[in-house]
């Protein structure tokens, strides 16, 4: 049996955290590797539609901080299928986190890439393998989920000015594809990290640390992080959009590291 369990919103993890962290994530280790836990916990994440502080968080950094589970975050229809296939086939627990903004729902502020071709037949995206969503030689933008689309919009705009933005879609938080990140930064020398999760103690800091610990001389400028401030996400649409990473902020950060 390979069960798929749905947790409606990641924000609701508090009602079942003991089962997730003390059982799902640890049974394999506590059994000395004798017991496998081939299950998928799937949950919706993300804001942008005025649903308040208890329905709008991403929290992949929180899940990623709990050892024993793999964390995957698709940004497009093809990866949604490929990562789910990989998650189901994995013999360990996988948390599958999908942003409501990439589901193509009519009531969401969906982006132009939400609806796209889904590969037919057997299709697998390897867990722990990032993708180069857009190639460029001037600056690396590392991001995931809905923010990939914001970064792509900016990359396409800046390409008209001759600025080459390389967009790295992480696709997995755990394991993190540090090699892909470092390879890109080695080429561009500049790094911007965009993350719809909270700024402190999360993915954005881990990405920057991965580069700095590998070789700080790769960076021609100080890295920039764009993430949600350490406050509950507001219900007000205007205030919510003020705290979520948007295209304007990404463009400004890119221009800053290029100075």
C-alpha positions in Angstrom: 0.0 0.0 0.0 1.2 3.5 -0.9 -1.3 5.9 0.7 -1.8 9.5 -0.4 -3.1 11.6 2.4 -4.5 15.1 1.9 -4.0 17.9 4.4 -6.3 20.6 2.9 -4.0 23.6 3.7 -0.4 23.4 5.0 -1.5 26.0 7.6 -3.5 23.1 9.3 -0.4 21.1 10.0 -0.8 22.0 13.7 -3.7 19.6 14.2 -1.7 16.6 13.0 2.0 17.5 13.6 2.6 14.7 16.0 1.5 12.1 13.4 3.6 13.9 10.7 6.8 14.5 12.6 7.0 11.9 15.3 5.5 9.0 13.2 5.6 9.6 9.5 9.0 11.1 9.5 10.7 8.9 12.1 9.4 5.4 11.9 11.9 4.3 9.3 14.8 5.6 11.4 13.4 4.3 14.7 13.0 0.8 13.2 16.6 0.7 12.1 15.5 0.8 8.5 13.2 -2.2 8.8 9.9 -0.4 8.3 9.3 1.7 5.2 6.8 4.5 5.0 5.9 4.9 1.3 3.3 7.6 1.7 2.6 11.0 0.2 1.2 13.9 2.3 -0.3 16.4 -0.2 -1.2 19.9 0.8 -2.1 23.2 -0.7 0.0 26.3 0.1 0.2 30.0 -0.8 -1.6 33.3 -0.7 -2.6 36.0 -3.1 -6.4 35.7 -2.8 -7.2 37.3 0.6 -7.9 34.2 2.6 -6.2 35.4 5.8 -3.3 34.4 8.0 -4.5 30.8 8.6 -5.0 29.8 4.9 -2.2 31.6 3.0 1.2 30.3 4.3 3.6 28.2 2.3 5.6 26.6 5.2 7.8 24.4 3.1 10.7 25.8 5.1 9.0 24.5 8.3 8.5 21.0 6.8 12.0 21.1 5.3 13.4 21.7 8.8 12.0 18.4 10.0 14.4 15.6 9.0 13.0 12.3 7.6 10.8 13.6 4.8 11.3 14.7 1.2 9.6 17.9 0.2 8.6 18.6 -3.4 7.0 21.8 -4.8 5.9 21.7 -8.5 5.5 25.0 -10.4 3.8 23.8 -13.6 1.4 21.0 -14.8 4.1 18.8 -16.2 6.2 18.9 -12.9 3.0 18.4 -10.9 2.5 15.0 -12.6 6.2 14.0 -12.7 6.8 14.9 -9.0 3.6 13.1 -7.9 4.7 10.0 -9.8 8.1 10.1 -8.2 6.6 10.7 -4.7 4.2 7.8 -5.0 7.0 5.5 -6.0 9.4 6.6 -3.3 9.7 4.2 -0.4 9.9 7.0 2.1 7.5 9.8 3.2 7.2 12.7 0.7 5.4 16.0 1.4 3.9 17.2 -1.9 3.1 21.0 -1.7 1.2 22.7 -4.5 0.5 26.4 -4.7 -3.1 27.3 -5.2 -1.9 30.0 -7.7 -0.6 27.4 -10.2 -3.7 25.2 -10.2 -5.4 27.2 -13.0 -8.5 27.8 -10.8 -10.8 30.5 -12.1 -11.2 32.1 -8.6 -7.4 32.5 -8.2 -5.2 35.1 -9.7 -3.8 32.5 -12.0 -0.8 33.1 -14.3 -0.6 32.4 -18.0 1.4 29.2 -17.5 -1.0 27.6 -15.0 -2.7 25.7 -17.8 -0.3 23.8 -20.0 0.4 20.4 -21.6 0.6 17.4 -19.2 2.8 14.6 -20.6 0.9 11.5 -21.4 1.9 8.0 -20.1 4.6 7.3 -17.6 6.3 10.6 -16.6 8.6 11.1 -13.7 10.5 14.2 -12.5 13.4 13.1 -10.2 13.1 14.3 -6.6 16.0 16.6 -5.7 16.7 17.8 -9.2 16.2 21.5 -9.9 15.4 22.8 -13.4 16.8 25.8 -15.4 13.5 27.5 -16.2 15.2 30.3 -18.1 18.8 30.7 -19.1 20.9 33.8 -18.6 24.4 34.9 -17.9 24.1 38.0 -15.7 22.2 37.0 -12.6 20.8 33.9 -11.0 17.3 33.9 -9.5 16.6 30.8 -7.4 13.0 30.3 -6.6 10.1 27.8 -6.5 6.4 27.3 -6.9 4.3 30.4 -8.0 7.3 32.7 -7.6 8.9 30.9 -10.6 6.3 32.5 -12.8 6.9 35.9 -11.3 10.7 35.5 -12.0 10.0 34.3 -15.6 7.9 37.4 -16.2 10.8 39.6 -15.1 13.4 37.6 -17.0 11.4 38.0 -20.2 11.0 41.7 -19.6 14.7 42.3 -18.8 15.8 40.2 -21.8 14.6 43.0 -24.0 17.2 45.3 -22.3 19.9 42.8 -22.8 20.0 41.5 -19.2 20.3 37.8 -19.0 18.4 36.3 -16.0 18.9 32.6 -15.2 15.8 31.3 -13.3 16.4 28.1 -11.3 13.2 26.3 -10.3 14.1 24.3 -7.2 11.2 21.8 -7.6 12.4 20.1 -4.4 13.1 21.6 -1.0 14.4 18.4 0.4 16.8 17.2 -1.0 17.9 20.7 -2.1 19.8 20.7 -5.4 22.8 22.7 -4.2 24.9 21.7 -7.2 22.4 23.3 -9.6 22.4 26.5 -7.5 26.2 26.7 -7.3 26.7 25.9 -11.0 24.4 28.8 -12.0 26.0 31.3 -9.6 29.4 30.3 -10.8 28.3 31.4 -14.2 26.5 34.6 -13.3 28.3 35.8 -10.2 25.1 37.2 -8.8 22.2 35.7 -6.7 18.6 36.7 -5.9 16.5 34.3 -4.0 12.7 34.6 -4.2 10.6 32.6 -1.7 6.9 33.0 -0.7 7.7 31.5 2.7 8.9 33.5 5.7 12.2 35.3 5.5 13.9 34.0 8.6 15.1 30.4 9.1 13.9 29.2 5.8 14.8 28.2 2.2 16.1 31.6 1.1 18.8 31.5 3.8 19.7 27.9 3.1 20.2 28.8 -0.6 22.5 31.7 0.2 24.4 29.6 2.7 24.9 26.8 0.2 26.7 29.2 -2.2 28.7 31.0 0.5 29.8 27.8 2.2 30.9 26.3 -1.2 32.8 29.3 -2.5 32.1 32.9 -1.4 34.4 34.2 -4.2 31.7 33.2 -6.7 29.7 36.2 -5.8 30.4 39.6 -7.5 27.8 41.3 -5.3 26.0 40.6 -2.1 23.1 38.2 -2.5 19.5 39.5 -2.1 16.6 37.6 -0.6 12.9 38.4 -1.2 10.5 36.6 1.1 7.5 37.2 3.3 8.3 39.3 6.4 8.1 37.6 9.7 4.5 38.6 10.3 1.1 36.8 9.8 -0.1 37.2 6.2 -2.8 40.0 6.2 -6.3 39.4 5.0 -6.5 42.8 3.3 -5.8 42.3 -0.4 -3.6 45.5 -0.5 -1.7 44.5 2.6 -1.3 40.9 1.5 0.2 42.0 -1.8 2.6 44.3 0.1 4.2 41.3 1.9 4.2 38.7 -0.9 7.1 38.7 -3.4 6.0 40.3 -6.6 7.5 41.0 -10.1 8.3 44.6 -9.2 10.3 43.6 -6.2 12.2 40.9 -8.1 13.1 43.4 -10.9 14.3 45.9 -8.3 16.5 43.3 -6.6 18.0 42.2 -9.9 18.9 45.7 -10.8 20.4 46.3 -7.4 22.8 43.3 -7.6 23.8 44.3 -11.1 24.9 47.8 -10.0 
